Amino acid sequence: MRHHGTLSRVEHYFDRTAAKAWEALTSDAPVSGIRATVRAGRDRMREVLLGSLPADLTGSRVLDAGCGTGALAHELAKRGAQVVAVDIAPSLIEIARNRTPGHLDITYHAGDLADAALGRFDHVVAMDSLIYYQSPELAHLLGALRARTSGTIAFTLPPRTPMLMAMWRVGKLFPRGDRSPVMVPQSAARVASALKDEAVPGRLKEGERVTSGFYISTAYTHVGLRP
Ligand SMILES: C[S@@+](CC[C@H](N)C(=O)[O-])C[C@H]1O[C@@H](n2cnc3c(N)ncnc32)[C@H](O)[C@@H]1O
C-alpha cells in the first residue's frame, strides 16, 4: 500500500501522542481559548459535511473514514444511516465506542479506511482524516473509496493559504526522529490533477472553507460518474 509510511505516523500520533488531547478536544469539557475556536470550527465543518449528504439517511450504509472519537458517526446514525466507522488508532475507536448511545447503529473497526473488507457504501465522510497525505497518496485513497461508494464522498483538506504553506515548510524541517504527521495543504486543481493521474472516475467539487482560530479546512465532495 502506497500510503503506509504516512499511515504508520498517523497511527503512532493519534493512538499514543495525541490520544488524550484529542479525547479532551472532542468532549464537552471546557477547553482554553485557542482550542475552543478549533472546537467551534470543527463543529461548523461537521455541519457542512452533513449538509452535503441527504438529510434522511434511513437505510443508507455510510462510512465514517478516520472517525476519531466518533462525533460525525453519531450524527450520521441519528439521521438513520447504518454507519461503519473506521480509524487506524485503536484507542480512539475505544473512546468512540464508549461514547456511543446504545440505540445508534454504528459498527466500529480499528484499521485502514482503504480496507476493501469494510464493504460497499452509499456515502463516505472523511473529516480531516485525509489531511496528512501527499496528493498521489490522497488520490490513491480516494480511488479506493470511490471504487466501493455509489454516492457522495464528502471530505476535507487544508487549503494552500500563505500561513498553512509557511507552517508546512517549517513542518518539513522537523528532525527525522519526529513521528508527528504533517498536514499537507492542497488546492482543488492539484487534487483534481492527482485524481486524473490515478484515473479515478467522477467529479470533484470544492465547497465551503471553515476558518476559526487555528482551525482551517476546506470541504470537498466527490461524486461518481452516472451510469
Ligand atoms: C484530525 S483526526 C479527525 C477525526 C475525526 N474525523 C473528527 O473529525 O473528529 C484524523 C483521524 O484520521 C485517522 N486516519 C488518518 N488516516 C487514516 C487511515 N488511512 N485509516 C484510518 N484512519 C485514518 C487518524 O487516526 C485520526 O483519528
The ligand as an SDF file (V2000), in Angstrom:
LIG
                    3D

 27 29  0  0  0  0  0  0  0  0999 V2000
   -7.7090   15.0120   12.7450 C   0  0  0  0  0  0  0  0  0  0  0  0
   -8.3900   13.4480   13.1890 S   0  0  0  0  0  0  0  0  0  0  0  0
  -10.1180   13.6380   12.7790 C   0  0  0  0  0  0  0  0  0  0  0  0
  -11.0050   12.6070   13.4410 C   0  0  0  0  0  0  0  0  0  0  0  0
  -12.4990   12.7340   13.1390 C   0  0  0  0  0  0  0  0  0  0  0  0
  -12.8100   12.5500   11.7380 N   0  0  0  0  0  0  0  0  0  0  0  0
  -13.0060   14.0650   13.5990 C   0  0  0  0  0  0  0  0  0  0  0  0
  -13.1820   14.9620   12.7760 O   0  0  0  0  0  0  0  0  0  0  0  0
  -13.1950   14.2220   14.8170 O   0  0  0  0  0  0  0  0  0  0  0  0
   -7.8030   12.4170   11.8810 C   0  0  0  0  0  0  0  0  0  0  0  0
   -8.1190   10.9460   12.0900 C   0  0  0  0  0  0  0  0  0  0  0  0
   -7.9220   10.2270   10.8810 O   0  0  0  0  0  0  0  0  0  0  0  0
   -7.3880    8.9600   11.1980 C   0  0  0  0  0  0  0  0  0  0  0  0
   -6.7620    8.4140    9.9720 N   0  0  0  0  0  0  0  0  0  0  0  0
   -5.8980    9.0330    9.1280 C   0  0  0  0  0  0  0  0  0  0  0  0
   -5.5650    8.2310    8.1120 N   0  0  0  0  0  0  0  0  0  0  0  0
   -6.2610    7.0720    8.2820 C   0  0  0  0  0  0  0  0  0  0  0  0
   -6.3550    5.8560    7.5410 C   0  0  0  0  0  0  0  0  0  0  0  0
   -5.6710    5.6560    6.3980 N   0  0  0  0  0  0  0  0  0  0  0  0
   -7.1770    4.8910    8.0060 N   0  0  0  0  0  0  0  0  0  0  0  0
   -7.8820    5.0680    9.1600 C   0  0  0  0  0  0  0  0  0  0  0  0
   -7.8270    6.1930    9.9040 N   0  0  0  0  0  0  0  0  0  0  0  0
   -7.0290    7.1890    9.4760 C   0  0  0  0  0  0  0  0  0  0  0  0
   -6.4560    9.2570   12.3640 C   0  0  0  0  0  0  0  0  0  0  0  0
   -6.1340    8.1070   13.1170 O   0  0  0  0  0  0  0  0  0  0  0  0
   -7.2560   10.2880   13.1480 C   0  0  0  0  0  0  0  0  0  0  0  0
   -8.0670    9.7170   14.1360 O   0  0  0  0  0  0  0  0  0  0  0  0
  1  2  1  0
  2  3  1  0
  2 10  1  0
  3  4  1  0
  4  5  1  0
  5  6  1  0
  5  7  1  0
  7  8  2  0
  7  9  1  0
 10 11  1  0
 11 12  1  0
 11 26  1  0
 12 13  1  0
 13 14  1  0
 13 24  1  0
 14 15  1  0
 14 23  1  0
 15 16  2  0
 16 17  1  0
 17 18  1  0
 17 23  2  0
 18 19  1  0
 18 20  2  0
 20 21  1  0
 21 22  2  0
 22 23  1  0
 24 25  1  0
 24 26  1  0
 26 27  1  0
M  CHG  2   2   1   9  -1
M  END
$$$$
